[in-house]
Every structure is written in C-alpha cells, then in structure tokens.
Amino acid sequence: MKNDVLKKLGLSTQFSLNVNLVVILLASYFAIVLNHPIIQKVYQLSAYDLPLYLISHLLLICAFVIIFTLLAWPYLFKIIVIPLILTSALAFYASATYNIMFDYTMMENIFETNSGEAFSYLNLSAVLFFILLGVLPAFLLLKVKLTYNNSVLKTLFLKAALLIGMVSIIALIAVFYYKDYASIGRNNSYLNKMINPAHVYNTFKYVKKNYLNKPIAYSKLGQDAKLVPATNNKPTLMVFVVGETARAQNIAYNGYTRNTNPYTQKMGIISFQHVTTCGTATAVSLPCLFSNMSRSEYKKERAINQDNVLDVLTYAGVQVKWLDNDGGDKQVAQNLVKLEVNKADNSDLCNKHSCYDQVLLRQLPTLIEQEPQQNKLFALHLIGSHGPTYYQRYPQDKALFKPTCERSDIENCSDQEIVNVYDNTIAYTDFILAETITMLKQYQDTYNVALFYLSDHGESLGENGLYLHGTPYVVAPDEQTHVPWFMWATDDYFTNQGINKNCLEKRARNDAVSHDNLFHTLLGFYGVNTKQRQSALDITNTCKVST
C-alpha cells in the first residue's frame, strides 16, 4: 500500500547514474551555485576580469571533484554528502543575503545562540532557499542509484585518473593565473572563509576545542582585591548594563544627526566616543570584555577558565548578580548568582521567544533593598538591538522613527526602514537607561550610585552589502566594531571616589579606548585595589584627584 502511494506521487522511482558523473555534477553545483558569493567577490576584487571569473568556476569545480571523489564510496557517499548539501544551502542563503562568513567565530556564535534568537532568522525567503537549493538536490541524490565498477582495481584506476586530471587542470591554471590569485589572496586573506562548506571545517574545530580537548585548569585572579571605603562611608550601588548590538554611529551623543538618546539627554551621561570591541559577535565579545585579556591575546578557553572582573569584585566583598534577557551569559557569570526572566510571569512584556528589556527592571528594586548595607553591582544583559527582528525589541509606543522594517528578511526592506527600526531599538535602550538612572537616584541617600553601559559589538545595516554582525574582525567594518560606552554617577559619587568628572568627560570626547580597558576601569571606578588592575588601562586613573 505504501509503495503504491509513493509510486503515484512519483517518489519511489529510482534512476541509475555512474558515481563519477554524480561527483562531477555535485562539484559543479557546489562551485557554480553554492559558492557564487566567493566567485562574485573574486570577480569584484579582480576589477571585473571576465576570464578570471570563468577560470575561478573551473578551479572550484576541480577542487570539489577531488573532494567528492575521495568520498565516493558505497554506503558512505550519500550519508556524508546529503547533510552537506542541506547545511551548505543554509550557509549559501546567509552568505548571499547578509554577507556572513562561516569562520570559527561565527560557528561558535551559532552553537551558543538560543532558540529565540535562532527563530528570529526564520522567514519565507530562508525556507524557499533551503527547499530549492538544499532539500530538492538532496532528495534527487537520495533517489539516484549510484553505480560502481565491479572491479576494485578498475574503480581505483578511474578514481586515480580523475584525481590526476583535476590536479593537472589546477596546476595548469596556476601556471597562467598564479599571480592574479596570489595578489587577490594576499590582500584579502578572508576569502578562504567564504568557501562553502567552510562551516563543516569550523564546526569540527569548535567541537574539538570545546568537547574533545582536555580542559585547562581554572585560575583564580584578584583574590587580593580590597574595596576602598568611600569618604562618606556609604556602600556603593552600581548597575552595569551590558548592551547588545548597539553601534556608535547611531548614538546621538556621538554626533548622530537623529536624537536617539531623548530619554537620558539631560541626565549627565558621559559618552566615550571612540570605543572599539574585542569581537563582532556576543560569543567572543562578552567573555572577552569582562576578562583581563586584550583583544590580541584573547583566548576563550582561557577566559572561561579564569576569574573575570565580576569575580574580582566579589573577592572585594561586592555582591554581584547577573540578570539576563539575551539568552545566556556565555559563562561570564558562571560563579555568580544568575537570574533569568520568567516569561510566564511577565506576559505583558514577553512573547514565547523574547522579552522587552524593561522586564529586567521589575525585579531590581527588590534585589537592591535586600541587605541594604551591602556593596552591590547588578549586571543587566540586554537583548538591546539584536536583529534581524529589530521590530520585536521595543513596544510600539516607543517607536520614534517610521516607517519601519517589520520582517526578519531585512534585505527586502528599504534602507530607510531598516535604519528607522534600528534607531528605535537604540532609543528604547536609552529609555531603559533613563529608567535605571531614575531608580538609582531613589537610593542615593543610602548608597553611592552609578551606572555603566557598554555594548558587546555593533551592527551592519546594509552598508557595502553587509547586514547583521559576526564578520571576521580583520575585515569587519567600523559599524560592527565601534560601540557606545556610557558612564553615569551622581556628583557625590565622583567626589567620594576622588574622580574629576570634567577630566573624565574630556577623555570620553578625545581618547581612543576599547573593551581592553573595561576590566581595569570598572575596578578603578568602583574603588577596588588589586594587583590585577593595570593603572595604564584604567580610564579613570589619570582623572583621580589622588591615586
């Protein structure tokens, strides 16, 4: 009965093809279709050299023939290649649509994302691409009956002949075009990260590093930390707002023509205007910015196996708690009290996938009022401006700029709609900061109160064909690496910490700083002494009345 139904649908019919022909067809499909983005990029970088454009296709076809020939064995070929087609179709969609490169950092970000963020990328265009370029070819391969030579020796001979032929063609191309490719590759080393399926290699690297390597021993840092009491003997209450996907170019304090900071504009925010990030994705930037490592020396396996600045603060007697609305702390808060949002209890601010950041403020007063004489720091991890579903990051009554892009396939929106919806997320974050500052002011009689805000990375909104974030740092545009960093405190806070506010404002306007400074600056601003704090990297150090 089942076979009859399949026959009527035309799904039970198999047709036979020689495995070597299938190899060549698959290699051509991967080279011409699934690797179109890198071929197009080489074409652009070659100043639109048509012969090189055509030769690049042949070069990739030969390379894929070699790969698939090595995999073309009975019972093995389809098991490997069908999943490869499916995942490569998804990678092609992301590359063609958003210019995403699937290097190690991107795979790390994918593996460590949450379901809500993953679903935000789901749209009709992605589904259609996946069906047409992934499911359909995979299904056709599934239905093909691969024929092999009966003789093992003949099989090996034909494989060897095919491999030698492909290597010979590649060598011939190298003779005539080596200088062209060397010139392009030397100046654009990121191109190898665009080859599809690079995601397979980098997935293997991620799994090996995170699950197969022997973990390194955990290191304690800053156990000598001591809190210098404020001159007025009040405990300190600080809120550290960890921003998400906010870029400096769209911040009014940094010269943006739109007022994207209407809620805090009269509150005395100090905005650092020249801040660069440690990475272009949360999985890298978040653990990096809290660590004592610079971007150039950062290694995640080391960062998650040693104390960060929040841990050092706890050694100084500060009560530190992490409140999360962005799907996870990336192990930054592994030693801290972590509080996640209960969506069911906050249905007016949450749907099944995400919540507005205002939800984090609901539990803050209760947490502040517990143990009133305790020095405290609350880290609020925002969902902020995370795309592509920017329109889901703020309530409609906070939409200051219209019309907006109300879809996840943002490449189908106009440039202005994308900018408008993104600017609304920046303005809503400003609203969250204003509400937090207003709340802190209510406790200034019993605490010295202050606020930090720092974004983990920026975002591309279509400039030069790039969308979202995660571009390899070496080629990432300023939009992804230039972020806002705000400081706020009462005048009493600056006085009691011995910090010259005017000096700090001058540094904020003029000095180039980065995530490298956060570890040391947070300790200095909070008033914690430890051998781990490097004065040269503490932005507040040169502005202290007495150091």
VEXLUMVEX-461169 format. One record per residue (C-alpha): residue in three letters; z, x, y; residue number from 0. Coordinates in steps of 0.02 Angstrom, whole numbers, plus 50000, padded with zeros to 5 digits. Layout:
N
R  aa    zz    xx    yy   i
R ALA     Z     X     Y NUM
...
END
This chain:
547
R  aa    zz    xx    yy   i
R MET 50000 50000 50000   0
R LYS 50049 50139 50120   1
R ASN 49888 50235 50082   2
R ASP 49785 50078 50112   3
R VAL 49862 50057 50284   4
R LEU 49832 50240 50326   5
R LYS 49652 50225 50270   6
R LYS 49623 50075 50382   7
R LEU 49694 50175 50528   8
R GLY 49588 50324 50480   9
R LEU 49741 50434 50462  10
R SER 49731 50476 50279  11
R THR 49562 50561 50284  12
R GLN 49564 50749 50267  13
R PHE 49419 50864 50303  14
R SER 49399 51043 50248  15
R LEU 49369 51196 50357  16
R ASN 49374 51379 50318  17
R VAL 49533 51457 50383  18
R ASN 49440 51591 50480  19
R LEU 49341 51460 50576  20
R VAL 49504 51369 50617  21
R VAL 49577 51533 50678  22
R ILE 49431 51558 50797  23
R LEU 49439 51377 50859  24
R LEU 49627 51389 50889  25
R ALA 49609 51557 50976  26
R SER 49477 51482 51090  27
R TYR 49588 51332 51127  28
R PHE 49737 51440 51173  29
R ALA 49632 51561 51276  30
R ILE 49523 51438 51372  31
R VAL 49636 51286 51390  32
R LEU 49820 51330 51368  33
R ASN 49803 51494 51463  34
R HIS 49697 51428 51605  35
R PRO 49836 51464 51735  36
R ILE 49837 51652 51700  37
R ILE 49646 51662 51692  38
R GLN 49639 51572 51859  39
R LYS 49768 51691 51933  40
R VAL 49670 51844 51874  41
R TYR 49513 51766 51950  42
R GLN 49602 51747 52117  43
R LEU 49676 51922 52113  44
R SER 49505 51996 52073  45
R ALA 49435 51920 52233  46
R TYR 49342 51791 52127  47
R ASP 49246 51914 52020  48
R LEU 49148 51796 51905  49
R PRO 49104 51924 51769  50
R LEU 49287 51974 51756  51
R TYR 49334 51789 51747  52
R LEU 49219 51764 51598  53
R ILE 49270 51926 51515  54
R SER 49454 51876 51531  55
R HIS 49420 51725 51422  56
R LEU 49339 51834 51290  57
R LEU 49483 51958 51298  58
R LEU 49612 51822 51268  59
R ILE 49509 51744 51128  60
R CYS 49504 51911 51038  61
R ALA 49690 51936 51060  62
R PHE 49730 51762 50992  63
R VAL 49610 51785 50846  64
R ILE 49710 51939 50798  65
R ILE 49875 51845 50810  66
R PHE 49818 51692 50713  67
R THR 49729 51797 50582  68
R LEU 49894 51883 50544  69
R LEU 49975 51712 50524  70
R ALA 49835 51632 50422  71
R TRP 49914 51625 50250  72
R PRO 49930 51473 50135  73
R TYR 50088 51369 50159  74
R LEU 50134 51469 50314  75
R PHE 49997 51443 50443  76
R LYS 50025 51260 50487  77
R ILE 50214 51274 50483  78
R ILE 50206 51406 50620  79
R VAL 50056 51351 50721  80
R ILE 50089 51163 50738  81
R PRO 50257 51187 50829  82
R LEU 50172 51324 50931  83
R ILE 50038 51203 50990  84
R LEU 50166 51071 51037  85
R THR 50279 51187 51136  86
R SER 50132 51276 51216  87
R ALA 50064 51109 51279  88
R LEU 50230 51079 51368  89
R ALA 50228 51255 51437  90
R PHE 50050 51230 51499  91
R TYR 50098 51071 51591  92
R ALA 50243 51159 51678  93
R SER 50136 51310 51722  94
R ALA 49987 51210 51783  95
R THR 50093 51085 51880  96
R TYR 50236 51188 51950  97
R ASN 50177 51368 51926  98
R ILE 50326 51400 51814  99
R MET 50331 51562 51712 100
R PHE 50424 51560 51547 101
R ASP 50509 51729 51556 102
R TYR 50682 51764 51484 103
R THR 50771 51693 51635 104
R MET 50676 51529 51626 105
R MET 50712 51510 51440 106
R GLU 50895 51545 51475 107
R ASN 50892 51408 51606 108
R ILE 50807 51286 51486 109
R PHE 50930 51317 51345 110
R GLU 51078 51296 51460 111
R THR 51020 51140 51551 112
R ASN 51099 50970 51521 113
R SER 51018 50810 51460 114
R GLY 51021 50728 51631 115
R GLU 50926 50872 51709 116
R ALA 50804 50879 51564 117
R PHE 50763 50693 51580 118
R SER 50728 50716 51765 119
R TYR 50568 50810 51718 120
R LEU 50505 50667 51609 121
R ASN 50360 50570 51685 122
R LEU 50195 50490 51636 123
R SER 50093 50645 51679 124
R ALA 50200 50755 51568 125
R VAL 50189 50631 51423 126
R LEU 49999 50617 51438 127
R PHE 49978 50807 51446 128
R PHE 50088 50826 51293 129
R ILE 49993 50695 51193 130
R LEU 49819 50755 51240 131
R LEU 49848 50943 51236 132
R GLY 49987 50953 51107 133
R VAL 50004 50805 50990 134
R LEU 49817 50774 50966 135
R PRO 49768 50955 50923 136
R ALA 49923 50972 50813 137
R PHE 49877 50812 50722 138
R LEU 49699 50873 50695 139
R LEU 49763 51036 50623 140
R LEU 49881 50938 50511 141
R LYS 49735 50837 50442 142
R VAL 49625 50989 50410 143
R LYS 49622 51053 50232 144
R LEU 49613 51241 50253 145
R THR 49504 51329 50128 146
R TYR 49540 51506 50073 147
R ASN 49440 51626 49966 148
R ASN 49488 51627 49783 149
R SER 49488 51816 49779 150
R VAL 49635 51903 49860 151
R LEU 49530 52058 49888 152
R LYS 49394 51958 49974 153
R THR 49525 51871 50082 154
R LEU 49598 52039 50135 155
R PHE 49424 52109 50167 156
R LEU 49374 51963 50279 157
R LYS 49539 51973 50373 158
R ALA 49516 52159 50399 159
R ALA 49336 52134 50457 160
R LEU 49390 52000 50581 161
R LEU 49531 52107 50647 162
R ILE 49421 52261 50664 163
R GLY 49289 52157 50752 164
R MET 49414 52088 50878 165
R VAL 49492 52258 50911 166
R SER 49319 52331 50936 167
R ILE 49274 52199 51065 168
R ILE 49439 52229 51157 169
R ALA 49404 52416 51156 170
R LEU 49229 52387 51224 171
R ILE 49299 52278 51363 172
R ALA 49424 52416 51402 173
R VAL 49285 52543 51422 174
R PHE 49198 52443 51557 175
R TYR 49342 52346 51637 176
R TYR 49500 52450 51613 177
R LYS 49508 52500 51797 178
R ASP 49493 52319 51852 179
R TYR 49633 52259 51739 180
R ALA 49741 52411 51774 181
R SER 49727 52383 51961 182
R ILE 49771 52198 51947 183
R GLY 49910 52228 51820 184
R ARG 49988 52374 51913 185
R ASN 50012 52270 52069 186
R ASN 50055 52108 51980 187
R SER 50167 52153 51834 188
R TYR 50225 51972 51818 189
R LEU 50057 51919 51741 190
R ASN 50114 51954 51564 191
R LYS 50250 51823 51590 192
R MET 50115 51692 51620 193
R ILE 50034 51712 51449 194
R ASN 50059 51557 51344 195
R PRO 50155 51561 51224 196
R ALA 50269 51691 51307 197
R HIS 50406 51561 51285 198
R VAL 50414 51599 51098 199
R TYR 50449 51783 51125 200
R ASN 50579 51748 51260 201
R THR 50660 51612 51154 202
R PHE 50682 51741 51016 203
R LYS 50758 51862 51143 204
R TYR 50879 51728 51203 205
R VAL 50933 51680 51027 206
R LYS 50952 51862 50977 207
R LYS 51054 51909 51130 208
R ASN 51167 51756 51127 209
R TYR 51188 51721 50942 210
R LEU 51139 51873 50839 211
R ASN 51208 52019 50939 212
R LYS 51388 52071 50919 213
R PRO 51485 52004 51071 214
R ILE 51562 52134 51186 215
R ALA 51749 52142 51211 216
R TYR 51822 52039 51354 217
R SER 51882 52139 51504 218
R LYS 52023 52089 51621 219
R LEU 51993 52129 51804 220
R GLY 52104 52122 51956 221
R GLN 52270 52095 51869 222
R ASP 52347 52193 52013 223
R ALA 52296 52054 52136 224
R LYS 52427 52010 52266 225
R LEU 52420 51871 52393 226
R VAL 52467 51924 52569 227
R PRO 52577 51784 52639 228
R ALA 52510 51701 52796 229
R THR 52609 51738 52954 230
R ASN 52658 51555 52968 231
R ASN 52716 51554 52785 232
R LYS 52608 51404 52741 233
R PRO 52516 51404 52573 234
R THR 52326 51411 52576 235
R LEU 52214 51266 52527 236
R MET 52030 51309 52508 237
R VAL 51882 51211 52442 238
R PHE 51734 51313 52380 239
R VAL 51580 51203 52374 240
R VAL 51452 51277 52255 241
R GLY 51283 51217 52317 242
R GLU 51133 51183 52207 243
R THR 50951 51219 52251 244
R ALA 50978 51222 52440 245
R ARG 50862 51339 52533 246
R ALA 50900 51417 52702 247
R GLN 50733 51370 52780 248
R ASN 50782 51186 52788 249
R ILE 50953 51213 52867 250
R ALA 50968 51160 53049 251
R TYR 51099 51296 53082 252
R ASN 50967 51424 53034 253
R GLY 50837 51363 53158 254
R TYR 50753 51223 53060 255
R THR 50675 51101 53183 256
R ARG 50749 50948 53097 257
R ASN 50932 50907 53109 258
R THR 50979 50918 52926 259
R ASN 51161 50953 52972 260
R PRO 51205 50800 53077 261
R TYR 51375 50769 52999 262
R THR 51452 50942 53022 263
R GLN 51364 50994 53183 264
R LYS 51521 50975 53288 265
R MET 51645 51041 53160 266
R GLY 51632 51228 53194 267
R ILE 51533 51282 53042 268
R ILE 51493 51468 53033 269
R SER 51320 51485 52954 270
R PHE 51261 51651 52883 271
R GLN 51076 51651 52916 272
R HIS 51011 51797 52812 273
R VAL 51078 51769 52636 274
R THR 50987 51817 52477 275
R THR 51027 51763 52300 276
R CYS 51062 51851 52136 277
R GLY 50932 51747 52044 278
R THR 50815 51599 52059 279
R ALA 50898 51487 51929 280
R THR 51075 51424 51902 281
R ALA 51095 51508 51733 282
R VAL 51079 51678 51819 283
R SER 51143 51650 51994 284
R LEU 51303 51555 51956 285
R PRO 51390 51684 51844 286
R CYS 51314 51824 51948 287
R LEU 51378 51768 52118 288
R PHE 51557 51750 52056 289
R SER 51553 51918 51965 290
R ASN 51590 52088 52040 291
R MET 51415 52148 51995 292
R SER 51270 52170 52114 293
R ARG 51103 52089 52076 294
R SER 51028 52257 52024 295
R GLU 51163 52290 51894 296
R TYR 51195 52111 51837 297
R LYS 51201 52075 51651 298
R LYS 51250 51903 51593 299
R GLU 51332 51960 51431 300
R ARG 51446 52070 51533 301
R ALA 51479 51937 51667 302
R ILE 51539 51806 51542 303
R ASN 51648 51933 51453 304
R GLN 51750 51989 51601 305
R ASP 51853 51908 51738 306
R ASN 51766 51845 51894 307
R VAL 51833 51817 52069 308
R LEU 51908 51648 52023 309
R ASP 52006 51730 51882 310
R VAL 52066 51867 52000 311
R LEU 52132 51733 52119 312
R THR 52235 51660 51978 313
R TYR 52316 51830 51950 314
R ALA 52370 51823 52132 315
R GLY 52458 51658 52098 316
R VAL 52322 51541 52163 317
R GLN 52297 51378 52070 318
R VAL 52110 51368 52038 319
R LYS 52021 51214 51969 320
R TRP 51836 51181 51939 321
R LEU 51763 51008 51972 322
R ASP 51587 50988 51904 323
R ASN 51444 50870 51945 324
R ASP 51299 50980 51890 325
R GLY 51309 50984 51702 326
R GLY 51413 51139 51673 327
R ASP 51493 51295 51744 328
R LYS 51387 51423 51646 329
R GLN 51553 51496 51584 330
R VAL 51613 51538 51759 331
R ALA 51765 51426 51735 332
R GLN 51798 51468 51552 333
R ASN 51977 51522 51593 334
R LEU 52012 51384 51720 335
R VAL 52056 51201 51721 336
R LYS 51888 51110 51719 337
R LEU 51869 50929 51772 338
R GLU 51706 50837 51740 339
R VAL 51653 50672 51814 340
R ASN 51687 50515 51712 341
R LYS 51528 50414 51743 342
R ALA 51600 50254 51670 343
R ASP 51744 50255 51796 344
R ASN 51627 50286 51942 345
R SER 51482 50169 51907 346
R ASP 51453 50136 52092 347
R LEU 51409 50321 52116 348
R CYS 51336 50361 51944 349
R ASN 51198 50312 51827 350
R LYS 51183 50368 51646 351
R HIS 51103 50534 51695 352
R SER 51188 50591 51857 353
R CYS 51309 50551 51997 354
R TYR 51305 50569 52185 355
R ASP 51411 50718 52239 356
R GLN 51530 50606 52335 357
R VAL 51609 50567 52167 358
R LEU 51693 50739 52169 359
R LEU 51794 50693 52323 360
R ARG 51879 50545 52240 361
R GLN 51999 50646 52135 362
R LEU 52025 50784 52263 363
R PRO 52172 50705 52362 364
R THR 52273 50679 52202 365
R LEU 52243 50858 52148 366
R ILE 52289 50926 52321 367
R GLU 52452 50829 52327 368
R GLN 52511 50896 52160 369
R GLU 52630 51045 52181 370
R PRO 52624 51042 52372 371
R GLN 52690 51220 52398 372
R GLN 52559 51299 52285 373
R ASN 52415 51406 52349 374
R LYS 52257 51318 52290 375
R LEU 52069 51333 52276 376
R PHE 51958 51193 52214 377
R ALA 51778 51236 52166 378
R LEU 51662 51087 52181 379
R HIS 51499 51114 52087 380
R LEU 51369 51000 52168 381
R ILE 51207 50933 52097 382
R GLY 51150 50952 52277 383
R SER 50962 50963 52296 384
R HIS 50912 50982 52115 385
R GLY 50735 50924 52083 386
R PRO 50614 50859 52040 387
R THR 50704 50691 52057 388
R TYR 50768 50729 52232 389
R TYR 50774 50544 52274 390
R GLN 50915 50520 52148 391
R ARG 51029 50644 52237 392
R TYR 51083 50531 52380 393
R PRO 51115 50345 52411 394
R GLN 50981 50254 52508 395
R ASP 51092 50226 52659 396
R LYS 51091 50416 52681 397
R ALA 50901 50430 52685 398
R LEU 50871 50500 52859 399
R PHE 50689 50550 52835 400
R LYS 50550 50437 52773 401
R PRO 50433 50407 52683 402
R THR 50499 50496 52529 403
R CYS 50436 50551 52359 404
R GLU 50512 50429 52235 405
R ARG 50449 50506 52074 406
R SER 50476 50658 51964 407
R ASP 50294 50715 51959 408
R ILE 50312 50775 52137 409
R GLU 50142 50860 52138 410
R ASN 50070 50685 52157 411
R CYS 50166 50655 52318 412
R SER 50110 50711 52490 413
R ASP 50183 50871 52562 414
R GLN 50274 50770 52695 415
R GLU 50351 50651 52567 416
R ILE 50418 50799 52468 417
R VAL 50491 50881 52623 418
R ASN 50568 50717 52679 419
R VAL 50654 50682 52513 420
R TYR 50715 50862 52500 421
R ASP 50782 50859 52678 422
R ASN 50878 50702 52635 423
R THR 50968 50798 52496 424
R ILE 51014 50936 52619 425
R ALA 51080 50808 52743 426
R TYR 51179 50720 52606 427
R THR 51259 50886 52557 428
R ASP 51304 50905 52741 429
R PHE 51387 50734 52730 430
R ILE 51488 50793 52580 431
R LEU 51543 50948 52676 432
R ALA 51594 50843 52827 433
R GLU 51696 50726 52717 434
R THR 51779 50876 52634 435
R ILE 51823 50956 52800 436
R THR 51893 50791 52865 437
R MET 52000 50780 52709 438
R LEU 52061 50959 52729 439
R LYS 52113 50927 52909 440
R GLN 52232 50793 52845 441
R TYR 52330 50930 52757 442
R GLN 52332 51062 52894 443
R ASP 52514 51028 52938 444
R THR 52569 51090 52767 445
R TYR 52426 51206 52720 446
R ASN 52313 51336 52798 447
R VAL 52147 51252 52759 448
R ALA 51972 51324 52740 449
R LEU 51803 51291 52659 450
R PHE 51663 51396 52585 451
R TYR 51489 51332 52544 452
R LEU 51360 51440 52456 453
R SER 51202 51388 52364 454
R ASP 51154 51467 52198 455
R HIS 50966 51478 52233 456
R GLY 50830 51397 52337 457
R GLU 50678 51290 52300 458
R SER 50489 51289 52322 459
R LEU 50415 51129 52389 460
R GLY 50232 51164 52358 461
R GLU 50209 51320 52464 462
R ASN 50069 51425 52386 463
R GLY 50060 51301 52244 464
R LEU 50240 51333 52187 465
R TYR 50366 51195 52151 466
R LEU 50548 51194 52099 467
R HIS 50630 51362 52059 468
R GLY 50650 51492 51922 469
R THR 50506 51605 51973 470
R PRO 50537 51786 51915 471
R TYR 50634 51871 52055 472
R VAL 50507 52010 52080 473
R VAL 50377 51884 52138 474
R ALA 50489 51741 52194 475
R PRO 50455 51679 52371 476
R ASP 50588 51676 52507 477
R GLU 50606 51489 52482 478
R GLN 50687 51523 52313 479
R THR 50793 51674 52362 480
R HIS 50852 51635 52540 481
R VAL 51001 51516 52540 482
R PRO 51134 51444 52656 483
R TRP 51313 51510 52661 484
R PHE 51439 51419 52769 485
R MET 51619 51457 52812 486
R TRP 51741 51342 52899 487
R ALA 51926 51355 52938 488
R THR 52048 51296 53069 489
R ASP 52089 51412 53212 490
R ASP 52262 51433 53136 491
R TYR 52184 51495 52975 492
R PHE 52088 51632 53065 493
R THR 52242 51680 53164 494
R ASN 52356 51688 53013 495
R GLN 52230 51788 52912 496
R GLY 52203 51906 53057 497
R ILE 52015 51872 53066 498
R ASN 51921 51875 53230 499
R LYS 51815 51717 53223 500
R ASN 51694 51773 53359 501
R CYS 51662 51934 53263 502
R LEU 51626 51836 53105 503
R GLU 51506 51720 53197 504
R LYS 51411 51871 53263 505
R ARG 51397 51944 53088 506
R ALA 51336 51775 53025 507
R ARG 51194 51773 53152 508
R ASN 51138 51953 53131 509
R ASP 51187 52032 52965 510
R ALA 51090 52026 52803 511
R VAL 51208 51980 52662 512
R SER 51190 51918 52483 513
R HIS 51277 51849 52331 514
R ASP 51336 52029 52305 515
R ASN 51461 52000 52446 516
R LEU 51542 51842 52380 517
R PHE 51668 51919 52259 518
R HIS 51741 52034 52390 519
R THR 51726 51916 52539 520
R LEU 51815 51773 52452 521
R LEU 51962 51886 52411 522
R GLY 51966 51953 52589 523
R PHE 51952 51781 52669 524
R TYR 52086 51707 52556 525
R GLY 52201 51856 52589 526
R VAL 52208 51938 52418 527
R ASN 52226 52125 52394 528
R THR 52166 52211 52235 529
R LYS 52081 52372 52187 530
R GLN 51932 52266 52135 531
R ARG 51895 52215 52314 532
R GLN 51773 52334 52398 533
R SER 51800 52329 52586 534
R ALA 51620 52377 52622 535
R LEU 51560 52218 52534 536
R ASP 51692 52105 52613 537
R ILE 51604 52022 52759 538
R THR 51770 51982 52843 539
R ASN 51837 52160 52833 540
R THR 51763 52228 52995 541
R CYS 51820 52070 53084 542
R LYS 52003 52085 53038 543
R VAL 52123 52122 53179 544
R SER 52224 52230 53060 545
R THR 52159 52287 52891 546
END
